[in-house]
Amino acid sequence: MLHFAFAIYSIVFSVLSGTLVVAIILLGYFSWPSIIAAMIVGAILSLPATYAVLKQMDWSKPDKRHAAQKDRWYIR
C-alpha cells in the first residue's frame, strides 16, 4: 500500500501546490517566500488528501476481472 501512497501523493502534491502557487501569484504576491510557503502548505495538505484517497480504495480482496489472463499459446 505504501507504493500507492507515494504515487498518489506525488500527483496530489503537484496539483495542490500548483493550484496554490497560481492563486498566490494571481493575488499579487510575487516574492519567493510567499511562493515557497504556498508549496509547503500544498505539501502539508496533500497528506490528508492522499490518506482520504487511499481509504476509498478497496483493499479487501483482488478482483478476478483484473487478473492477468492465461496465455493460450504457452506450451508445457
C-alpha positions in Angstrom: 0.0 0.0 0.0 2.9 2.3 0.6 3.9 2.4 -3.1 0.4 3.5 -4.0 0.6 6.2 -1.3 3.8 7.6 -2.8 2.3 7.6 -6.3 -0.9 9.2 -5.2 0.9 11.7 -3.0 3.1 12.9 -5.9 0.0 13.6 -8.0 -2.0 15.3 -5.3 1.1 17.3 -4.2 1.6 18.6 -7.7 -2.0 19.5 -8.2 -2.5 21.2 -4.8 0.9 23.0 -4.8 0.5 24.2 -8.4 -3.0 25.5 -7.6 -1.9 27.3 -4.5 1.2 28.9 -6.2 -1.0 30.1 -9.1 -3.5 31.5 -6.6 -0.7 33.3 -4.7 0.6 34.8 -8.0 -2.8 35.9 -9.1 -3.3 37.6 -5.7 -0.2 39.7 -6.5 2.4 38.1 -4.1 5.4 37.7 -6.3 8.0 37.1 -3.6 9.8 33.8 -3.2 8.9 33.4 0.4 5.2 33.5 -0.4 5.6 31.0 -3.3 7.6 28.6 -1.1 5.1 29.0 1.7 2.3 28.0 -0.8 4.3 25.0 -1.8 4.8 23.9 1.8 1.1 24.4 2.6 0.4 22.3 -0.5 2.7 19.5 0.8 1.0 19.5 4.2 -2.5 19.5 2.7 -1.6 16.7 0.4 -1.1 14.2 3.3 -4.7 14.1 4.4 -5.9 14.2 0.8 -3.7 11.2 0.0 -5.0 9.3 3.0 -8.6 10.0 2.0 -8.0 8.7 -1.5 -6.3 5.5 -0.1 -9.2 4.9 2.3 -11.6 5.0 -0.6 -9.7 2.2 -2.4 -10.9 -1.4 -1.8 -8.1 -3.4 -0.2 -10.2 -6.4 0.8 -9.5 -8.9 -2.0 -8.3 -8.7 -5.6 -10.8 -8.6 -8.4 -10.7 -11.6 -10.7 -11.6 -9.5 -13.7 -8.3 -7.5 -13.3 -6.0 -10.6 -13.1 -3.5 -11.5 -15.7 -5.0 -13.6 -18.4 -3.6 -17.1 -19.1 -1.6 -17.3 -22.2 -3.2 -19.7 -24.6 -0.1 -20.1 -26.6 2.0 -21.3 -23.7 3.2 -24.9 -24.3 4.2 -27.0 -21.4 
